[in-house]
Amino acid sequence: MPANPRPGARVCGHCDGFPVVAITTGTRLPDGSRATLRVSCPACSGSGTSRPAAVPASARAGVSC
């Protein structure tokens, strides 16, 4: 697992901190290697971290239910 990019940053729950993957297409290039696609996590846009959940306005204002 890669080190957390920032202390206190949350790891993305969709990609578990592995935001970019390489997927082989099965096609071989002239040099014999395989063609790959780099795909970024759509939830975190390839950063590997997630934003904290938004706090409802009632909680910020100190209103209790």
N, CA, C, O and CB atoms as a CASP TS submission, in Angstrom:
PFRMAT TS
TARGET T0000
AUTHOR 0000-0000-0000
METHOD Language model
MODEL 1
PARENT N/A
ATOM      1  N   MET     1       0.853  -1.174   0.000  1.00  0.00           N
ATOM      2  CA  MET     1       0.000   0.000   0.000  1.00  0.00           C
ATOM      3  C   MET     1       0.894   1.230   0.000  1.00  0.00           C
ATOM      4  O   MET     1       1.840   1.302   0.784  1.00  0.00           O
ATOM      5  CB  MET     1      -0.967   0.002   1.223  1.00  0.00           C
ATOM      6  N   PRO     2       0.615   2.191  -0.857  1.00  0.00           N
ATOM      7  CA  PRO     2       1.442   3.397  -0.875  1.00  0.00           C
ATOM      8  C   PRO     2       1.239   4.222   0.390  1.00  0.00           C
ATOM      9  O   PRO     2       0.195   4.155   1.039  1.00  0.00           O
ATOM     10  CB  PRO     2       1.124   4.243  -2.109  1.00  0.00           C
ATOM     11  N   ALA     3       2.247   4.988   0.718  1.00  0.00           N
ATOM     12  CA  ALA     3       2.145   5.859   1.885  1.00  0.00           C
ATOM     13  C   ALA     3       1.060   6.904   1.643  1.00  0.00           C
ATOM     14  O   ALA     3       0.851   7.346   0.513  1.00  0.00           O
ATOM     15  CB  ALA     3       3.507   6.541   2.191  1.00  0.00           C
ATOM     16  N   ASN     4       0.382   7.287   2.699  1.00  0.00           N
ATOM     17  CA  ASN     4      -0.662   8.297   2.599  1.00  0.00           C
ATOM     18  C   ASN     4      -0.027   9.608   2.139  1.00  0.00           C
ATOM     19  O   ASN     4       0.951  10.046   2.745  1.00  0.00           O
ATOM     20  CB  ASN     4      -1.403   8.479   3.963  1.00  0.00           C
ATOM     21  N   PRO     5      -0.545  10.253   1.087  1.00  0.00           N
ATOM     22  CA  PRO     5       0.084  11.447   0.543  1.00  0.00           C
ATOM     23  C   PRO     5       0.164  12.621   1.513  1.00  0.00           C
ATOM     24  O   PRO     5       1.125  13.389   1.474  1.00  0.00           O
ATOM     25  CB  PRO     5      -0.648  11.871  -0.666  1.00  0.00           C
ATOM     26  N   ARG     6      -0.811  12.765   2.363  1.00  0.00           N
ATOM     27  CA  ARG     6      -0.806  13.860   3.339  1.00  0.00           C
ATOM     28  C   ARG     6      -1.212  13.291   4.696  1.00  0.00           C
ATOM     29  O   ARG     6      -2.118  12.460   4.761  1.00  0.00           O
ATOM     30  CB  ARG     6      -1.773  15.024   2.903  1.00  0.00           C
ATOM     31  N   PRO     7      -0.566  13.715   5.775  1.00  0.00           N
ATOM     32  CA  PRO     7      -1.002  13.257   7.097  1.00  0.00           C
ATOM     33  C   PRO     7      -2.442  13.691   7.341  1.00  0.00           C
ATOM     34  O   PRO     7      -2.788  14.848   7.104  1.00  0.00           O
ATOM     35  CB  PRO     7      -0.072  13.809   8.211  1.00  0.00           C
ATOM     36  N   GLY     8      -3.266  12.795   7.802  1.00  0.00           N
ATOM     37  CA  GLY     8      -4.663  13.110   8.085  1.00  0.00           C
ATOM     38  C   GLY     8      -5.583  13.026   6.883  1.00  0.00           C
ATOM     39  O   GLY     8      -6.794  13.188   7.034  1.00  0.00           O
ATOM     40  N   ALA     9      -5.048  12.777   5.687  1.00  0.00           N
ATOM     41  CA  ALA     9      -5.896  12.664   4.497  1.00  0.00           C
ATOM     42  C   ALA     9      -6.583  11.306   4.499  1.00  0.00           C
ATOM     43  O   ALA     9      -5.981  10.309   4.898  1.00  0.00           O
ATOM     44  CB  ALA     9      -5.064  12.857   3.195  1.00  0.00           C
ATOM     45  N   ARG    10      -7.808  11.258   4.069  1.00  0.00           N
ATOM     46  CA  ARG    10      -8.565  10.018   4.011  1.00  0.00           C
ATOM     47  C   ARG    10      -8.281   9.286   2.714  1.00  0.00           C
ATOM     48  O   ARG    10      -8.225   9.893   1.644  1.00  0.00           O
ATOM     49  CB  ARG    10     -10.061  10.292   4.149  1.00  0.00           C
ATOM     50  N   VAL    11      -8.104   7.991   2.817  1.00  0.00           N
ATOM     51  CA  VAL    11      -7.898   7.160   1.627  1.00  0.00           C
ATOM     52  C   VAL    11      -9.248   6.989   0.944  1.00  0.00           C
ATOM     53  O   VAL    11     -10.261   6.760   1.604  1.00  0.00           O
ATOM     54  CB  VAL    11      -7.264   5.764   1.993  1.00  0.00           C
ATOM     55  N   CYS    12      -9.256   7.101  -0.371  1.00  0.00           N
ATOM     56  CA  CYS    12     -10.487   6.962  -1.147  1.00  0.00           C
ATOM     57  C   CYS    12     -11.089   5.578  -0.922  1.00  0.00           C
ATOM     58  O   CYS    12     -10.389   4.572  -1.042  1.00  0.00           O
ATOM     59  CB  CYS    12     -10.217   7.198  -2.653  1.00  0.00           C
ATOM     60  N   GLY    13     -12.358   5.519  -0.604  1.00  0.00           N
ATOM     61  CA  GLY    13     -13.045   4.255  -0.367  1.00  0.00           C
ATOM     62  C   GLY    13     -13.350   3.474  -1.631  1.00  0.00           C
ATOM     63  O   GLY    13     -13.665   2.286  -1.566  1.00  0.00           O
ATOM     64  N   HIS    14     -13.261   4.124  -2.772  1.00  0.00           N
ATOM     65  CA  HIS    14     -13.560   3.446  -4.032  1.00  0.00           C
ATOM     66  C   HIS    14     -12.342   2.708  -4.573  1.00  0.00           C
ATOM     67  O   HIS    14     -12.476   1.617  -5.127  1.00  0.00           O
ATOM     68  CB  HIS    14     -14.060   4.448  -5.065  1.00  0.00           C
ATOM     69  N   CYS    15     -11.165   3.286  -4.420  1.00  0.00           N
ATOM     70  CA  CYS    15      -9.956   2.676  -4.992  1.00  0.00           C
ATOM     71  C   CYS    15      -8.967   2.217  -3.919  1.00  0.00           C
ATOM     72  O   CYS    15      -7.932   1.641  -4.254  1.00  0.00           O
ATOM     73  CB  CYS    15      -9.269   3.663  -5.926  1.00  0.00           C
ATOM     74  N   ASP    16      -9.260   2.457  -2.644  1.00  0.00           N
ATOM     75  CA  ASP    16      -8.395   2.079  -1.524  1.00  0.00           C
ATOM     76  C   ASP    16      -6.980   2.625  -1.657  1.00  0.00           C
ATOM     77  O   ASP    16      -6.031   1.969  -1.227  1.00  0.00           O
ATOM     78  CB  ASP    16      -8.343   0.578  -1.401  1.00  0.00           C
ATOM     79  N   GLY    17      -6.817   3.792  -2.234  1.00  0.00           N
ATOM     80  CA  GLY    17      -5.518   4.424  -2.331  1.00  0.00           C
ATOM     81  C   GLY    17      -4.710   4.038  -3.558  1.00  0.00           C
ATOM     82  O   GLY    17      -3.563   4.463  -3.698  1.00  0.00           O
ATOM     83  N   PHE    18      -5.288   3.238  -4.449  1.00  0.00           N
ATOM     84  CA  PHE    18      -4.631   2.884  -5.713  1.00  0.00           C
ATOM     85  C   PHE    18      -5.395   3.574  -6.836  1.00  0.00           C
ATOM     86  O   PHE    18      -6.193   2.929  -7.516  1.00  0.00           O
ATOM     87  CB  PHE    18      -4.584   1.318  -5.932  1.00  0.00           C
ATOM     88  N   PRO    19      -5.168   4.876  -7.048  1.00  0.00           N
ATOM     89  CA  PRO    19      -6.026   5.675  -7.915  1.00  0.00           C
ATOM     90  C   PRO    19      -5.835   5.482  -9.413  1.00  0.00           C
ATOM     91  O   PRO    19      -6.733   5.814 -10.187  1.00  0.00           O
ATOM     92  CB  PRO    19      -5.820   7.078  -7.606  1.00  0.00           C
ATOM     93  N   VAL    20      -4.689   4.954  -9.844  1.00  0.00           N
ATOM     94  CA  VAL    20      -4.447   4.786 -11.279  1.00  0.00           C
ATOM     95  C   VAL    20      -4.005   3.351 -11.516  1.00  0.00           C
ATOM     96  O   VAL    20      -3.101   2.855 -10.845  1.00  0.00           O
ATOM     97  CB  VAL    20      -3.372   5.803 -11.806  1.00  0.00           C
ATOM     98  N   VAL    21      -4.639   2.690 -12.467  1.00  0.00           N
ATOM     99  CA  VAL    21      -4.274   1.315 -12.802  1.00  0.00           C
ATOM    100  C   VAL    21      -3.957   1.221 -14.281  1.00  0.00           C
ATOM    101  O   VAL    21      -4.413   2.044 -15.075  1.00  0.00           O
ATOM    102  CB  VAL    21      -5.404   0.332 -12.427  1.00  0.00           C
ATOM    103  N   ALA    22      -3.177   0.221 -14.649  1.00  0.00           N
ATOM    104  CA  ALA    22      -2.865  -0.044 -16.052  1.00  0.00           C
ATOM    105  C   ALA    22      -3.586  -1.329 -16.446  1.00  0.00           C
ATOM    106  O   ALA    22      -3.436  -2.360 -15.789  1.00  0.00           O
ATOM    107  CB  ALA    22      -1.307  -0.161 -16.291  1.00  0.00           C
ATOM    108  N   ILE    23      -4.356  -1.263 -17.504  1.00  0.00           N
ATOM    109  CA  ILE    23      -5.126  -2.405 -17.990  1.00  0.00           C
ATOM    110  C   ILE    23      -4.584  -2.798 -19.355  1.00  0.00           C
ATOM    111  O   ILE    23      -4.475  -1.964 -20.253  1.00  0.00           O
ATOM    112  CB  ILE    23      -6.655  -2.074 -18.066  1.00  0.00           C
ATOM    113  N   THR    24      -4.244  -4.077 -19.505  1.00  0.00           N
ATOM    114  CA  THR    24      -3.742  -4.512 -20.805  1.00  0.00           C
ATOM    115  C   THR    24      -4.916  -4.729 -21.747  1.00  0.00           C
ATOM    116  O   THR    24      -5.977  -5.200 -21.338  1.00  0.00           O
ATOM    117  CB  THR    24      -2.897  -5.807 -20.674  1.00  0.00           C
ATOM    118  N   THR    25      -4.716  -4.381 -23.002  1.00  0.00           N
ATOM    119  CA  THR    25      -5.771  -4.517 -24.000  1.00  0.00           C
ATOM    120  C   THR    25      -5.699  -5.848 -24.724  1.00  0.00           C
ATOM    121  O   THR    25      -6.640  -6.229 -25.420  1.00  0.00           O
ATOM    122  CB  THR    25      -5.693  -3.386 -25.000  1.00  0.00           C
ATOM    123  N   GLY    26      -4.586  -6.562 -24.567  1.00  0.00           N
ATOM    124  CA  GLY    26      -4.412  -7.818 -25.273  1.00  0.00           C
ATOM    125  C   GLY    26      -3.706  -7.649 -26.601  1.00  0.00           C
ATOM    126  O   GLY    26      -3.263  -8.631 -27.196  1.00  0.00           O
ATOM    127  N   THR    27      -3.596  -6.436 -27.068  1.00  0.00           N
ATOM    128  CA  THR    27      -2.924  -6.149 -28.335  1.00  0.00           C
ATOM    129  C   THR    27      -1.418  -6.086 -28.099  1.00  0.00           C
ATOM    130  O   THR    27      -0.962  -5.512 -27.110  1.00  0.00           O
ATOM    131  CB  THR    27      -3.444  -4.817 -28.954  1.00  0.00           C
ATOM    132  N   ARG    28      -0.660  -6.668 -28.999  1.00  0.00           N
ATOM    133  CA  ARG    28       0.800  -6.599 -28.909  1.00  0.00           C
ATOM    134  C   ARG    28       1.325  -5.494 -29.817  1.00  0.00           C
ATOM    135  O   ARG    28       0.863  -5.332 -30.946  1.00  0.00           O
ATOM    136  CB  ARG    28       1.441  -7.958 -29.286  1.00  0.00           C
ATOM    137  N   LEU    29       2.287  -4.742 -29.315  1.00  0.00           N
ATOM    138  CA  LEU    29       2.950  -3.697 -30.090  1.00  0.00           C
ATOM    139  C   LEU    29       4.060  -4.329 -30.927  1.00  0.00           C
ATOM    140  O   LEU    29       4.440  -5.471 -30.671  1.00  0.00           O
ATOM    141  CB  LEU    29       3.522  -2.583 -29.158  1.00  0.00           C
ATOM    142  N   PRO    30       4.590  -3.613 -31.923  1.00  0.00           N
ATOM    143  CA  PRO    30       5.639  -4.176 -32.771  1.00  0.00           C
ATOM    144  C   PRO    30       6.879  -4.672 -32.007  1.00  0.00           C
ATOM    145  O   PRO    30       7.566  -5.582 -32.472  1.00  0.00           O
ATOM    146  CB  PRO    30       6.061  -3.148 -33.770  1.00  0.00           C
ATOM    147  N   ASP    31       7.169  -4.079 -30.838  1.00  0.00           N
ATOM    148  CA  ASP    31       8.332  -4.525 -30.064  1.00  0.00           C
ATOM    149  C   ASP    31       8.039  -5.742 -29.192  1.00  0.00           C
ATOM    150  O   ASP    31       8.934  -6.231 -28.502  1.00  0.00           O
ATOM    151  CB  ASP    31       8.830  -3.396 -29.195  1.00  0.00           C
ATOM    152  N   GLY    32       6.800  -6.240 -29.209  1.00  0.00           N
ATOM    153  CA  GLY    32       6.427  -7.435 -28.456  1.00  0.00           C
ATOM    154  C   GLY    32       5.755  -7.149 -27.129  1.00  0.00           C
ATOM    155  O   GLY    32       5.223  -8.066 -26.503  1.00  0.00           O
ATOM    156  N   SER    33       5.764  -5.901 -26.682  1.00  0.00           N
ATOM    157  CA  SER    33       5.101  -5.574 -25.421  1.00  0.00           C
ATOM    158  C   SER    33       3.601  -5.443 -25.645  1.00  0.00           C
ATOM    159  O   SER    33       3.135  -5.379 -26.782  1.00  0.00           O
ATOM    160  CB  SER    33       5.674  -4.271 -24.820  1.00  0.00           C
ATOM    161  N   ARG    34       2.868  -5.404 -24.573  1.00  0.00           N
ATOM    162  CA  ARG    34       1.408  -5.279 -24.660  1.00  0.00           C
ATOM    163  C   ARG    34       0.984  -3.822 -24.562  1.00  0.00           C
ATOM    164  O   ARG    34       1.592  -3.035 -23.837  1.00  0.00           O
ATOM    165  CB  ARG    34       0.727  -6.101 -23.554  1.00  0.00           C
ATOM    166  N   ALA    35      -0.060  -3.473 -25.296  1.00  0.00           N
ATOM    167  CA  ALA    35      -0.626  -2.129 -25.211  1.00  0.00           C
ATOM    168  C   ALA    35      -1.432  -2.036 -23.913  1.00  0.00           C
ATOM    169  O   ALA    35      -2.175  -2.957 -23.575  1.00  0.00           O
ATOM    170  CB  ALA    35      -1.524  -1.805 -26.465  1.00  0.00           C
ATOM    171  N   THR    36      -1.287  -0.925 -23.188  1.00  0.00           N
ATOM    172  CA  THR    36      -2.006  -0.742 -21.926  1.00  0.00           C
ATOM    173  C   THR    36      -2.758   0.580 -21.921  1.00  0.00           C
ATOM    174  O   THR    36      -2.414   1.517 -22.642  1.00  0.00           O
ATOM    175  CB  THR    36      -1.036  -0.801 -20.738  1.00  0.00           C
ATOM    176  N   LEU    37      -3.777   0.629 -21.104  1.00  0.00           N
ATOM    177  CA  LEU    37      -4.551   1.851 -20.882  1.00  0.00           C
ATOM    178  C   LEU    37      -4.371   2.246 -19.428  1.00  0.00           C
ATOM    179  O   LEU    37      -4.448   1.392 -18.544  1.00  0.00           O
ATOM    180  CB  LEU    37      -6.073   1.651 -21.235  1.00  0.00           C
ATOM    181  N   ARG    38      -4.132   3.525 -19.163  1.00  0.00           N
ATOM    182  CA  ARG    38      -4.077   4.027 -17.796  1.00  0.00           C
ATOM    183  C   ARG    38      -5.463   4.575 -17.450  1.00  0.00           C
ATOM    184  O   ARG    38      -5.993   5.438 -18.151  1.00  0.00           O
ATOM    185  CB  ARG    38      -2.962   5.130 -17.631  1.00  0.00           C
ATOM    186  N   VAL    39      -6.040   4.066 -16.365  1.00  0.00           N
ATOM    187  CA  VAL    39      -7.378   4.466 -15.957  1.00  0.00           C
ATOM    188  C   VAL    39      -7.313   5.026 -14.541  1.00  0.00           C
ATOM    189  O   VAL    39      -6.764   4.390 -13.641  1.00  0.00           O
ATOM    190  CB  VAL    39      -8.370   3.272 -16.039  1.00  0.00           C
ATOM    191  N   SER    40      -7.875   6.217 -14.347  1.00  0.00           N
ATOM    192  CA  SER    40      -7.904   6.869 -13.036  1.00  0.00           C
ATOM    193  C   SER    40      -9.244   6.621 -12.358  1.00  0.00           C
ATOM    194  O   SER    40     -10.269   6.470 -13.024  1.00  0.00           O
ATOM    195  CB  SER    40      -7.643   8.385 -13.170  1.00  0.00           C
ATOM    196  N   CYS    41      -9.229   6.582 -11.043  1.00  0.00           N
ATOM    197  CA  CYS    41     -10.449   6.403 -10.259  1.00  0.00           C
ATOM    198  C   CYS    41     -11.370   7.605 -10.494  1.00  0.00           C
ATOM    199  O   CYS    41     -10.947   8.745 -10.304  1.00  0.00           O
ATOM    200  CB  CYS    41     -10.119   6.239  -8.735  1.00  0.00           C
ATOM    201  N   PRO    42     -12.616   7.369 -10.903  1.00  0.00           N
ATOM    202  CA  PRO    42     -13.516   8.498 -11.149  1.00  0.00           C
ATOM    203  C   PRO    42     -13.981   9.196  -9.865  1.00  0.00           C
ATOM    204  O   PRO    42     -14.373  10.362  -9.902  1.00  0.00           O
ATOM    205  CB  PRO    42     -14.719   8.022 -11.923  1.00  0.00           C
ATOM    206  N   ALA    43     -13.940   8.490  -8.739  1.00  0.00           N
ATOM    207  CA  ALA    43     -14.416   9.092  -7.492  1.00  0.00           C
ATOM    208  C   ALA    43     -13.447  10.133  -6.945  1.00  0.00           C
ATOM    209  O   ALA    43     -13.871  11.176  -6.446  1.00  0.00           O
ATOM    210  CB  ALA    43     -14.647   8.015  -6.451  1.00  0.00           C
ATOM    211  N   CYS    44     -12.143   9.854  -7.037  1.00  0.00           N
ATOM    212  CA  CYS    44     -11.152  10.789  -6.468  1.00  0.00           C
ATOM    213  C   CYS    44     -10.328  11.493  -7.542  1.00  0.00           C
ATOM    214  O   CYS    44      -9.412  12.248  -7.218  1.00  0.00           O
ATOM    215  CB  CYS    44     -10.216  10.046  -5.521  1.00  0.00           C
ATOM    216  N   SER    45     -10.638  11.259  -8.796  1.00  0.00           N
ATOM    217  CA  SER    45      -9.933  11.867  -9.936  1.00  0.00           C
ATOM    218  C   SER    45      -8.434  11.561  -9.931  1.00  0.00           C
ATOM    219  O   SER    45      -7.623  12.379 -10.365  1.00  0.00           O
ATOM    220  CB  SER    45     -10.141  13.377  -9.929  1.00  0.00           C
ATOM    221  N   GLY    46      -8.080  10.385  -9.441  1.00  0.00           N
ATOM    222  CA  GLY    46      -6.688   9.962  -9.470  1.00  0.00           C
ATOM    223  C   GLY    46      -5.823  10.474  -8.343  1.00  0.00           C
ATOM    224  O   GLY    46      -4.601  10.344  -8.409  1.00  0.00           O
ATOM    225  N   SER    47      -6.415  11.057  -7.301  1.00  0.00           N
ATOM    226  CA  SER    47      -5.604  11.577  -6.192  1.00  0.00           C
ATOM    227  C   SER    47      -5.362  10.528  -5.108  1.00  0.00           C
ATOM    228  O   SER    47      -4.367  10.609  -4.388  1.00  0.00           O
ATOM    229  CB  SER    47      -6.281  12.797  -5.578  1.00  0.00           C
ATOM    230  N   GLY    48      -6.259   9.540  -4.982  1.00  0.00           N
ATOM    231  CA  GLY    48      -6.115   8.505  -3.964  1.00  0.00           C
ATOM    232  C   GLY    48      -6.691   8.882  -2.615  1.00  0.00           C
ATOM    233  O   GLY    48      -6.705   8.065  -1.694  1.00  0.00           O
ATOM    234  N   THR    49      -7.165  10.112  -2.489  1.00  0.00           N
ATOM    235  CA  THR    49      -7.749  10.561  -1.228  1.00  0.00           C
ATOM    236  C   THR    49      -9.183  11.027  -1.471  1.00  0.00           C
ATOM    237  O   THR    49      -9.557  11.383  -2.588  1.00  0.00           O
ATOM    238  CB  THR    49      -6.901  11.701  -0.598  1.00  0.00           C
ATOM    239  N   SER    50      -9.959  11.016  -0.418  1.00  0.00           N
ATOM    240  CA  SER    50     -11.336  11.478  -0.536  1.00  0.00           C
ATOM    241  C   SER    50     -11.530  12.703   0.340  1.00  0.00           C
ATOM    242  O   SER    50     -10.797  12.920   1.304  1.00  0.00           O
ATOM    243  CB  SER    50     -12.332  10.362  -0.148  1.00  0.00           C
ATOM    244  N   ARG    51     -12.500  13.472  -0.002  1.00  0.00           N
ATOM    245  CA  ARG    51     -12.816  14.661   0.794  1.00  0.00           C
ATOM    246  C   ARG    51     -13.653  14.241   1.990  1.00  0.00           C
ATOM    247  O   ARG    51     -14.421  13.283   1.898  1.00  0.00           O
ATOM    248  CB  ARG    51     -13.566  15.732  -0.057  1.00  0.00           C
ATOM    249  N   PRO    52     -13.519  14.937   3.107  1.00  0.00           N
ATOM    250  CA  PRO    52     -14.380  14.630   4.255  1.00  0.00           C
ATOM    251  C   PRO    52     -15.842  14.854   3.886  1.00  0.00           C
ATOM    252  O   PRO    52     -16.162  15.707   3.058  1.00  0.00           O
ATOM    253  CB  PRO    52     -13.995  15.498   5.480  1.00  0.00           C
ATOM    254  N   ALA    53     -16.711  14.087   4.503  1.00  0.00           N
ATOM    255  CA  ALA    53     -18.141  14.223   4.249  1.00  0.00           C
ATOM    256  C   ALA    53     -18.605  15.616   4.661  1.00  0.00           C
ATOM    257  O   ALA    53     -18.118  16.181   5.640  1.00  0.00           O
ATOM    258  CB  ALA    53     -18.941  13.136   5.005  1.00  0.00           C
ATOM    259  N   ALA    54     -19.536  16.152   3.913  1.00  0.00           N
ATOM    260  CA  ALA    54     -20.067  17.479   4.217  1.00  0.00           C
ATOM    261  C   ALA    54     -20.858  17.429   5.525  1.00  0.00           C
ATOM    262  O   ALA    54     -21.612  16.487   5.769  1.00  0.00           O
ATOM    263  CB  ALA    54     -20.961  17.997   3.056  1.00  0.00           C
ATOM    264  N   VAL    55     -20.680  18.427   6.340  1.00  0.00           N
ATOM    265  CA  VAL    55     -21.404  18.509   7.604  1.00  0.00           C
ATOM    266  C   VAL    55     -22.708  19.241   7.347  1.00  0.00           C
ATOM    267  O   VAL    55     -22.700  20.328   6.767  1.00  0.00           O
ATOM    268  CB  VAL    55     -20.558  19.230   8.708  1.00  0.00           C
ATOM    269  N   PRO    56     -23.842  18.661   7.771  1.00  0.00           N
ATOM    270  CA  PRO    56     -25.130  19.332   7.557  1.00  0.00           C
ATOM    271  C   PRO    56     -25.154  20.713   8.224  1.00  0.00           C
ATOM    272  O   PRO    56     -24.497  20.932   9.242  1.00  0.00           O
ATOM    273  CB  PRO    56     -26.282  18.464   8.103  1.00  0.00           C
ATOM    274  N   ALA    57     -25.911  21.627   7.641  1.00  0.00           N
ATOM    275  CA  ALA    57     -25.985  22.996   8.147  1.00  0.00           C
ATOM    276  C   ALA    57     -26.520  23.028   9.572  1.00  0.00           C
ATOM    277  O   ALA    57     -26.109  23.881  10.360  1.00  0.00           O
ATOM    278  CB  ALA    57     -26.866  23.852   7.240  1.00  0.00           C
ATOM    279  N   SER    58     -27.421  22.124   9.919  1.00  0.00           N
ATOM    280  CA  SER    58     -27.974  22.115  11.269  1.00  0.00           C
ATOM    281  C   SER    58     -26.894  21.756  12.291  1.00  0.00           C
ATOM    282  O   SER    58     -26.940  22.248  13.419  1.00  0.00           O
ATOM    283  CB  SER    58     -29.150  21.126  11.361  1.00  0.00           C
ATOM    284  N   ALA    59     -25.931  20.916  11.930  1.00  0.00           N
ATOM    285  CA  ALA    59     -24.858  20.560  12.852  1.00  0.00           C
ATOM    286  C   ALA    59     -23.876  21.715  13.015  1.00  0.00           C
ATOM    287  O   ALA    59     -23.338  21.929  14.101  1.00  0.00           O
ATOM    288  CB  ALA    59     -24.126  19.307  12.362  1.00  0.00           C
ATOM    289  N   ARG    60     -23.643  22.461  11.931  1.00  0.00           N
ATOM    290  CA  ARG    60     -22.734  23.600  12.016  1.00  0.00           C
ATOM    291  C   ARG    60     -23.324  24.711  12.868  1.00  0.00           C
ATOM    292  O   ARG    60     -22.589  25.410  13.565  1.00  0.00           O
ATOM    293  CB  ARG    60     -22.408  24.128  10.623  1.00  0.00           C
ATOM    294  N   ALA    61     -24.635  24.884  12.824  1.00  0.00           N
ATOM    295  CA  ALA    61     -25.291  25.980  13.535  1.00  0.00           C
ATOM    296  C   ALA    61     -25.522  25.632  15.002  1.00  0.00           C
ATOM    297  O   ALA    61     -25.958  26.488  15.772  1.00  0.00           O
ATOM    298  CB  ALA    61     -26.619  26.327  12.866  1.00  0.00           C
ATOM    299  N   GLY    62     -25.238  24.381  15.409  1.00  0.00           N
ATOM    300  CA  GLY    62     -25.439  23.988  16.784  1.00  0.00           C
ATOM    301  C   GLY    62     -26.879  23.627  17.097  1.00  0.00           C
ATOM    302  O   GLY    62     -27.257  23.564  18.267  1.00  0.00           O
ATOM    303  N   VAL    63     -27.682  23.392  16.086  1.00  0.00           N
ATOM    304  CA  VAL    63     -29.094  23.029  16.284  1.00  0.00           C
ATOM    305  C   VAL    63     -29.157  21.546  16.554  1.00  0.00           C
ATOM    306  O   VAL    63     -28.602  20.754  15.792  1.00  0.00           O
ATOM    307  CB  VAL    63     -29.975  23.411  15.044  1.00  0.00           C
ATOM    308  N   SER    64     -29.820  21.154  17.619  1.00  0.00           N
ATOM    309  CA  SER    64     -29.973  19.731  17.912  1.00  0.00           C
ATOM    310  C   SER    64     -31.380  19.290  17.549  1.00  0.00           C
ATOM    311  O   SER    64     -32.319  20.086  17.558  1.00  0.00           O
ATOM    312  CB  SER    64     -29.676  19.434  19.403  1.00  0.00           C
ATOM    313  N   CYS    65     -31.511  18.030  17.236  1.00  0.00           N
ATOM    314  CA  CYS    65     -32.813  17.489  16.812  1.00  0.00           C
ATOM    315  C   CYS    65     -33.640  17.055  17.969  1.00  0.00           C
ATOM    316  O   CYS    65     -34.760  16.579  17.783  1.00  0.00           O
ATOM    317  CB  CYS    65     -32.633  16.335  15.877  1.00  0.00           C
TER
END
